[in-house]
Amino acid sequence: MNNTPYILVPQGFEELRAEIKDTRKSMFKRLYEQCNLYKKETLPEEHPMKSITYFGMAAANLSMAYKLTGQGHYLEEAKRWIFRGVSFDHWGRAVKVDVDLSAAWLLFGFGLSYNWLKEDLTLEERAALKDKLILQGERMYEYAIKTEGSSWSTEFWQNHNWIDYTGLAVAGYAIMDEYPEARKWTEKAKSDFQKVIPLLADDGSDYEGVVYWRYGVLWLLIYADLLRDREGIDLFKQSSFLKNTFYFRLYQAAPNLEEIVNFGDCHDRHSGHSIAMYYKLASEYRLVHAQYLAQYVLKNCLWREGYESGIKPGILPEAFLELLWYDPAVEAKSFEDLPCVKYFKDLGLVVIKNGWHEDVIHFSFKASPGGGHKQWHKSFELDRENGWRTRSAGHHHPDSNSFILMGHNSYLAIDEGYNKYKMALDHNLVLVDGQGYSGDGSFDVYRDLPIDATAEIEEFSQKDGYVFVVGESSKLYKKELQLNRFARNVLYTGASYFIMIDELESSEPHTYTWQMHSDVPAEAMEGRIFEVANGKGVLTIHNLEPQDISSFNRETKVVANPTTQEPTLIIEQNMKTLCMENRVPVKDLQFVNVLDVTSIFEKEKLLIAQEKHSGFRLFRIIRGDAEEIVIWKDDPRDMNITFALQNEAEIHLEADGRWISLKFQKGALKGGAAYKSSKVVLGGRQLLEKVEALNEIINF
């Protein structure tokens, strides 16, 4: 528990003042540069036609600058912002006025300012600010009580819950000595977060996506810091989510680290960073990689993020938190020692990379229930017990079995980003008669679905560069389609390509549409080959099945307003969509595609051939002297086949299992792997023999 009177400043301003001379010197520079920007802003006389969240951050930054320097101009500027906000009759506009985000951010920032500046305000100023905090705090608290079970007050997995209760709690602690009734605010917030923390995904994944991760999880960190500061209760030690969530963010970074993998509601590709959050996570959990990313962003991404980001207030106003949360005792270490494959089980998110520099391949794939497994099942349980509606997965898109693919510092297969009225159509998956999920066209696709309407990762295995994943999502599709199975199998063997086999089964005949979105149109080449060239990166799609397809490009346009507080703000995304579909309706169908990622400088084209046999198929994949043979088996029992390599040498293979990969260089075997296999004999040479087949990849 903090022995100093200053909220979130456990060491006190005197010690902090000493540290800005050396260990926090660069953070102090960030702070006063940010404060200089505030002086240039003309403040609205009346509540503007947009969010006013930025008022709260301005007040906190300016108040801290004054406490650290004693310079009167910072105090006067802080008061200019604070009392202009105080003059507004209401905080927020359009919907949930006084009881949602704008009000919460001001309760937070103005609450800190009241606590930090109380001795420096006149009696009249102090009374005016305190009275406004009481008014707005009571409005927020009363709304939370009144709407329990039906709004943000019990939507435990949603960023509004975290932000609104944190704002209320900070204001409560700030004025509690003078307004004892504020104790009920802090107790309500504490009760909420003690429910929230154990309900979050243990693996640190966030269904709302990277942008809302940096917007919402920030407030989990603030509240955990606040509660320990004020009451000595340490949520950091209790939370597996907070301990692991940095790595969710890292693995959803684009290879250039500046942009993002934009599953979920993401306003743009430059709204993912928070130096303050990285510092805090590094400090609490001794995360050397978080410390490194904070330093990298500060040096390489700060200003572009600040000015191109569509999420506000954004990264620049977090200067005071950076100063507070930086821990010089944590070393910084780059990511080369981290695995290139990461599986976040709760969200059904699989990430495959082939390195950590900006030109690597990055493939992200996901399949899960709405909000992730833990939220999905816990929310049904809570709702049954209490008569509530706690699940609020509006920022989770209908994107199970969809993927995002990057390579050579280019986006190749993309997601639409922010969308108000979400559609499976806008993702890289398969449509059935042009239709998608049961909840398509709504803000929260998952809101009214039954508990069994889920998707999942059925299988995941990885070892020594090989990755195999199967996602299944048929239960999410409209019931009238009678889709019984949509399994997307993805096999990565450590090369530049992904083998993707989609199994579709229905009780009724359909036209199935395989679709993939990109920034630029796909160009049709010879022999059912399609090419997406964007910047340095090239994605070549080799379609092997079905052979009788209709292929075409279309434009998929998404227009969305991300906030009701600013109705004129519009986000547009115009995606170029490659479509492949069967010409004659059928019940069951398999799409077989190989997705190859290269640079525009790659001269050797990938050559692919498929041979179909009874119970299995053979893929022959060649680039230059390198050749890979992949046997994909419908029947896991023993099979025998003799095949020829490109040097015409014939080899006999006897094997069982789901699939077998054999890699050759100039006709010589260089390695391979098998899945669910107990036996692989190649040319009389025993490569693998086990007592029984296991559900794992085995290399040889």
N, C-alpha and C positions, 0 to 999 in steps of 0.2 A: 504494500500500500504506500502511496506517495506521501511523503512528509512535507512536501512543498505545497503552497496554495495554488500553483499554476497547473491547469489541466493540460495533460499530454507533455508536460515539461518536467519530468521527474528529477532531473538534475538541477532545476532552477535556472533562471535566466542569467544569474551571475556566472555560473560555470559555463553555460552555453556561450556567453559573451567572450569568455577567455578562449574557447575552442575555435571561434571564427577567425582567429588570428593565424591558425595553422591547420589543424586537422579538418576543420569545416570551412576552410577559406573559400574553396570553389563553390560550395553550397551557399555561402553567404553572398557571393557574387551573383549567383542565380537569383537569390532573393531580392537584392536591391535592384537588379536589372528588371525583374518582373514588376517591382513597385514603381519604377520609372515609367513603365508602360501605362500604369493606371492613371498617372497624372495627365496623360494626353487624352483621356477619354472624356467625352461630354456625356454626362448622365441624364437620362430622361426625366422630365418633370413629373410625368405620370407613369404608371406601370406600362412597360412597352408591350407590343404585340408579340411577345416571345417569352421564353423562359428567362428567369432572373437568377438562376443558380450561380452565375458568375459573381454576383454581389457578395455572396458568402465567402468565396475564396479570396476575393479582393480584400475584404475586411480582415481576414486572418493573416494574409501576407503583410499587409501594411501595419497591423498591430504588432506582429513579431518584429518587423524592421524597427519600429519605434522602441520596443523593449530591449532590443540588442544595441541600439545606437544612442538612444535618448534624443534623437534629432526631432525637433518639434514639427517639421514639415511632414514627416510620416504620420504623426498623430493627427494633424489637421486633415491629411488626405484620407486617413482611416475614417475619421468622423464624417467627411464628405460622403463617402460611400455608405457608411452605416446609417446616417440619419436621412439620406435619400431613401434608403430601403424602409426605414421606420415610417417615413411619410406615406408610403403606399397603404391604402386601407386594407388591401388583401395581397397575399403572396401567391402568385400563380394565376393562370387564366384558362378560360375555355372549360376545362373539366377538372374536378377535384381541387378546386380553388381552396387554398389554405390548408389542405390536408394531404399534400403529396410532395413531389420532388422539389419544386421551387421553395416551398415552405421549409422543407427539411434541410436543404443546403443553407438557407439563411439562418435557421435555428442553430445549425452547426457553426457556421462562420461567425455569426453575431454573438453566439454563446461563448465561443472562445474569446472574442474581443471583449465582451463584458468581463469575463474572468481575468484576462490579462491587463485590461486598461482601467479597471474599476477605480483604482486610486488616482488615475490621471484625468478622469472625466469630472465635469462640474456636477453639482448635485442635481441640477435640472436635466443634464444630459444622461446622467446615470439613471434617473427615475424614468425618463422617456424610453430608454433602451430596455430597462427592466420590465416596464409595463407592456411594451410591445412583445417581448419574449413570453411574458405570462399569457397575453392574449392569444398569440399564435400557438404556444405550447398547449394551452387548454383546448383550442380548436382541434389540434392534431390528436391529442389524447382522447377527446370525446368521440372523434370519428373512429379511432381505433377500437374503442369499446363498443360503439354502436354497430360497427360492421364486422364484428368478430365472426369468422366463419364464412364470410362472403366477399372479402376484399383483401387488400395488401396486408392487413393486420395479422392474418393467419395464412398467407401464401408464403410459406416458410422458405421456399426455394427461389424466390423471385427478388430481383434487385430492389424493387420498391420497398419491400419489407425491411431489408437491411439498411437502406438509406434513410427511410422515414423514422425508424426507431432510433438510429444513431443520432440523427439531428435532434430528436426529442430528448434523448438521454444527455447529450452535451449541454443543451440549454437547461435541463433540469439540474445537473450538477453545478452549473454556473450560478444559478440564482437560489439554490436550495436554502442557504443560510438566511436569506431574507424572505423567501417564499417557501415555507416548509411543505406546502401542498405539492411542490414539484417532485417530492419524493415518490409520489405515485407514478410519475412519468418514468423515473429511472428504474423503479421496480418492474413496471410493465415491460420496459425494454429488456431488462435483465431476464425476466421470465421468457420473453420471446427468444432471445439468443441462446438461452440454455436449452431450448427446443431445437433451434435451427442447427446449431453446430453438430450434434450427433446425427442429424438427418441428411447432411450433405454427403456427396459421393466420396468414399474413402480414398479413391485413387486421384482425387483432385480435379477431375474433369468437370466442365461446366457446359451444360446443354445450351445455354444462351449464346455461346460462341465467344470468340476472342474479344470483340468490342465490348460486349456487356460484361465480360470477365474484368476488363480493366476499369469499367465504369462501376460495376457492382461489388466485386470482391474487395475493392479498395475499402469499402465501408465495413466489411467484416474485419479487416485489419485495424481500422480506426476504432471500432467498437471493442475489439479484444484488447487493444492498447488502453483504451479508456477505462474498461472495467478493472483491469489490473491496476491501473494508475489510481483509481478512486477507491476500489474496494478490495484489492489484493487477490481477486479471483483470476486465475490464469487460463483463459480459453485456448491459448496457443498450445499448451501442453495437452489439452483434451482433444484437439482437432486433427484427425488424419487428413481431412480435406486441406486445411491450411498448410500442413507439412508437405503435401505432395503437389499442390496446385501450380507451383512455379513450372514444373515440368510439363504439365498440360499446356501452359502458355508457350513454353519453349518449342515443343514439338508441333505447335500450330503456327510457328513463325515460318515465313517464306525463307528459302535458303539464303537470300540476301540479308536476312534479319530485319530489314526495314519494313517489309510488307507482311501480310498475314495470309493464312489459310482461312477463308471466310465462310466456314459453315456457321449456320445460325444467322441471326439478324446482325449484319455487319454493314454499317453505313458506307464504308469505303475500304480500301486496302491499306490505309495509313492511320488507323485509329486503334492500334493495339498496345502501345507502350505506356508504361508508367514507371519512371525511374524510382519514384517514391516506393511503389509496391515492391520492386525488386530489392531495394535497400532493406525494406522491412522484413521480407521473407529471408533475405540473406542473414540479417541480424538475428532473427529468432531461431532459425534452423541451421545456421552456419553453412549456408548454401553458397559455395564458391562460384558456381555457375550463374547464380542470380546476381552476385556482386559483379561478375564480368559483364553480364548483359546490361546492367545499369550503367557501367562505365562506357560500354560500347555505344549505347543509345545517346548518352550525354555528349559524346564526342562526334558521332556520325549521323544521328537521326533527329536530334531534338527539334531543330527549327523547322525542318520539313514536316515532321509530325505535328508540330504546333500550328502550322498554317494550312496544311492540307487536310488535317483530320476534320471529319464531319461531326465528331462527338464533342460536346461542350459541357463544362468549361475546358476540358482537355488537359494536356500534359503541362503546359507552361504554368498555370496557376497552382500547381502542386509543389512549388518551390519550397514553401515553408515546411511541408512534410518531408521533402528530401533532406532538408537541414536537420530536422528532428530525428529522422530514422536512419541516417547513415551511420554505419558502425565501422570505423577504420580498422578494427581488429580482425575483420573477415577478409581473407585473401581473395583475389580474383583468379579464376582459372577458366580457360577457354574450353570448348565442348568436345574436343577431339577424343577424349577418353569415354564419352557417353556412347551407348549403343545406338545403332542407326535404325533400329526397329523398336517401336513402343506400342503396347496394347493397353488402352484404358478400358477396362472391362465394363465398368458401369455405363459408360456412354456408347459402348460397342465401337470404339474408335481405334483403328489400326493405322499407324504411321510407318511408312517404309521410306528410308533415305539410303543413299549410297555414299554418304560423306557429310562434311560440315562446311564446305566452302560454297560460294554463291552459285556455282554452276552445276551443283549436284541435282539429281532427280529427287523429287519429293512427291509421294503418293499418299494421300489420306483417304480412308474409306471408313464408312460407319453404318451401323445398323443397331437400333435399340428401341425400346418403348419410349413414348413421349416423356421428355425430361430425364431419361436414363432409368436404369433398373430400380435403383433405390427409391427415387422419388415416385416412380410409377406405383410400386407396391405399397410403400409407406403411406402415400396419399390416400389410396383406397381404404387402407386400414384406419387412418385418422378420420376420414370422412364418415365411415360407417360408425365409428365410436362416438363421434361428436355431432353428427348432422351438418358437417362443414363441407366447403369446397376449397380444399387447400392447394390443389394442383393448378398451376398456372404456367403452362408450357408454350405461351404464345410466341416466344423467341426461338423455339425449336421448330425447324422446318420439316416438311414431309420429304425427308431425304435419306431414308434408310436404303441401303444398297447403292447409294450415290458415291461418287468419288471426285476428288480434286487432284489435278496432276500438273506439276511444274517441272521445268528442266532448263538448264542453261540460262538461268535468270529470266525466265519467261513463263507467263501463265499459258497453259496449253488446254487443259480441260477445267472449266471454271464453274463456280456457283454464282447465283444471282445476287447474293448479298442481302440487303434489307428488303423486306417485302411485307406489306400490310395484309394482303389477302393471299395466303400461301397456297401453292399448287405443286403437286408432284411433277407437273409439266415443266417446271423451271429447274429441274435437277437432272443429273446424269444417271438416269435409270430407265426402266422399261414401262411404257404405257400400254394399257390393254383397251383396244378399241378407242384409243385416244383419251382414255380416262385413267385416273389415278386413285388417290386415297379417299376414304369415306368422308373425311372432314375437309376436303379440298375447297378452297375459296373463302375460308374463314381465317381470322387472325390466329386463333388457337385451334389448330387442326385436331388436337388430341383431347380437347375438353370434354366431349360427350361420348367418347369411345368406351366400349366395355373393357373390362380388365384383361380379357384374352386377346384384344386387338393390339398385338405387339410385334416387334421385329427383334431379331437377335443375331449375334455372331454364333453360328452353330459349331464352327470348328476354327481353331487358330493354332498354328504351330510354326515355330521358326528355329533355325539352327544354322550357324556358319554361313550366313548369306542367303539361305533359302527361307522363303516365307510362304505359307499357305493359309488362306482365310476363306471362309464361307459365310456369307450373310443370307438370312432368310426373312422375307418381308411380306409374304402373301396375305397375312391376316389384316394388314392395314388397307388393302384395296377394297373398293366398293363391293358389298356383298353380292349384288346382282351379277357381278362379273364371274362369280363362282371360280375364282382363282384359288387353286389348291396348293400351288408351290411357285415361288420365285426365289430360287437359290442362285446367288452370284458367287461363283468360284473364282478366286484370284490366286494365281501362282506366279511368284517372283523367284527366279533362280539365280539372282545376283548379277545378271547382265543388264542390258539397257531396255529390256522389254518385260511386259506383263501379259501372261496368258489369261484371258477372261472368258469363262464359260458360264452362260446364263441358262438355267434350267427353268422352263415355264410349263406348268401343267394346269389344266382347267377341265371342268365338266362340260364346257361349251366351247365351240370353235370361235377363235378371235383373230383379229389382226393385231399383232404385237409390234410395237414401235420401240426400237433401240435408239436412244438419243444421247447426244453429247454436245454440250455447249462450249463455245470458245469465244475469244475476243474477235477473231477473224474467221471468215468462211473457210470451210474445208474444201480442198480442191480434189475432185475425183480424178484418180490416175487409172491406169490400165488394170484390169483384173480384180475389181472390187477392193481396190486400195485407195485410201483417202489420206490427204496430207493437210495438216494444220501447221503453217509456218508463221511464227510470231517472234520478232526480234531475233535473238540468237538461237532460239529453240525450235525444234521441229518434232511434231507428233505424227507418226504414220500409223494409221489403223488398217490392219490387214484383216479383212472379213473372210472367214473360211466357211462359216455356216450361218444361216441357210444359203444355199447357192442361188436359189431363185428369189432374189430380193428386189424391192424397189427402194432406191436411195435418192435423197433430195436434201437440199438445204432450206431452212426457213429462218426467219428472224423471230426471236422471242423477246418481247419488250416488257419490262417491268417498270412501273411508275408508282412511287410510294411516298407518302408523307410520314416521316418517322416520329412526329410529335404533334399532338393536337394543340399544344401551346404556340406553335408557329405554323399555321395552316398554309402559308405560302411556300414553305420549305419543301422542295420536291427532290427526290433522288431517282435518277433514271439509269437503267441498265438495258442496253440493247445487245443481246447475245446472238451469236451466229450458231445455229443449231444444225448439226448433222443428224439425219434420221435414216434408219434402215428398217424396213418392215417386210413381212411375208406378203406375197401377192395374193395367196389364197388362204382364207381363214382356216385355222387348224386348232385342235385342242391343246396339243403339246408341241413345244418347239424348243430348240436350243440355238442360242446365238453363240458363235465361237469367234472371238476376235483376239488378235495379238496387237498390243499397243506398244510401239517402239519409240523411245525418246532419244533423239540425237541432236547435234548442233548443225547449223547450216554449213559448217566446215567439214562435216563427215562425208567422205567420198564413197565408202563402201556401203552399198545398199543391203538391207536385210532381205534374205531370200527365205521364203517359208512355203512348205508344202505339207499337206495333210493326207494321210492314208487311213481309210476306215476299214476296220476288220470286225469280225464278230466279237462283240463284248469289249472292244477297246479301239482306240485310234492312236496313230503315231504322228507326231509333229516333227518335222525336220526343219531346223532353223539354222541358217548359215550366214555368217558374215566373214568374208575373207577366208583364212585358214581355219577359223573357229567354227565348230559344228556342234549343235546340241540336238540330241534325240530325246523327246519327251513322250512317254507312253501314258496315255490317259485311259484309265480302265473303268468301265461301267460295272464290271464283275471283278471283285477283289481276289478271286481264286486264281490258281496258277494259269499262266498263259505261256505259249511258246511262239516265237517269231524269229525269222531270219531277215535281216535288213542289210542294205548296202550303204556304206558311207560315200561321201562325195569322191573319194579316191577309188571307188568301186570295190573296195574290200568288203566281203560279206561277213557278218557276225551273227551268231545265234544267241538269243536272249531267252532265258527262262526265269520268270519272276511272278510274285504275287503282290498284292497291295493296291492302293488307290492310284498312285502314279509313281513313275520312275523317271529320273532325269540322268542322262549320260552326256558328259562333256568331252569332246575330242578336239585335239589340235594336230592338224596335219595327219589325221587318222589314228593318233595315239590317244588312249583314254587318259584324261587328266583329272577326272573326279566325277562325282555325281551324288545323288541322294534318292531316297525312296520314302514314301509315306504309307503308314499302316502295312508295312511289309515285313515278312519274316525270311524271305529268300530272294536273292538276286544273283543269278549265274550268267556271266557274259563270256561267250566263246570258251566255255568249259572252265572259266576262272570264277571261283566263288567270291563274290564281292560282299555278300551279306548272308548270314545265317543266324537266326534267332529261334528260340523255343516257340515264341508266339509273337504275332504282330501287335504292336502298340500304337496308340493314337498319337504318333509323333513322327517328326522327320528324323531320318537316320542318314548321316553322310558316310560316304566311302571314297 
